[in-house]
């Protein structure tokens, strides 16, 4: 499942990619803010002229670790959440 999300990210000077801090996801008709606890891997991918960055992330919620991917479509400045 993929969903477009609003992301607060930091664009550090000299860094190759933006660093997501938190994002808003729509759950049951309500927007919820999710803090990105950890980024375990960042991978640049490209195919068909579309460059995207995949972030393997973890969030801690109620003592549970939730893993997901944040996708940043570089040329479109657009974020998507991908859940397994």
N, C-alpha and C positions, 0 to 999 in steps of 0.2 A: 504494500500500500504506500502510495506517495501522496503528499499533501504540501501545497505551497504554504510557507510560513514566513512571518516577519522575524528578522534576526537582528539583534544588537551585536555588532562585531567590531573589533579593534583592528585598524590597519596600521601596524607598527612600521616605523621607518626602517627600511632595509629588509623587511620580511617579504618573502615570496608570495604569501597568501594571507588573507584576512583571518583573524582568530575569533570564532564565535564565542560569545559570552553567555547569552541567553536568547530564547526565542518564544514566540507565542504560537500555541497550537489550538486548533478548534476541536473541542471534545464535547459531544452531546449538546451542540449549539452554544457552548460557552468557551471564550478564549481564556486559556490558562498559560501563565508564564512558567517556563521550564529553564532552570539554570544548568548550563553545561558544566558538569563536575570534572570531567577528564576527557582529553582527546588522545587516543592511543595510536592513531595513524592518520597521516594526511597523504592522499595520493592524487596526482594530476592525471587526468584521463582526457583523451580527445579522439573523436571519430566523426567523420562527415562534416568537419568544420566547426564542431561544437566542442569547446573546451570547458571541462568542469573539474571541480576539486571535490573529492569525497573525503569527508571527515568521519572516522570511526569514533563515536562518542559514547560516554556513559554518564548517566544521571542517577543520583541516589534519591529515592523517594520512599519514605516510611521504612527505611532500613533495607530496601531492596535496590539492587543495581539493575538499571534498565539500559540496555544497549540499543543503539540506533545509528543511522547514518544521516549526516547533513550533507546535502549536495549544493554546491555553489556554482552556478552557470556563469562563468567568468565574463563573457562578452555581453550577456544580458543583464548582469547584476541582479540575479534572481536566485532565491534559496528554496529548496524543497527538503522535506523530512521524509526519510524512507524507513519504514518499520518492517521487520521481518514477519 
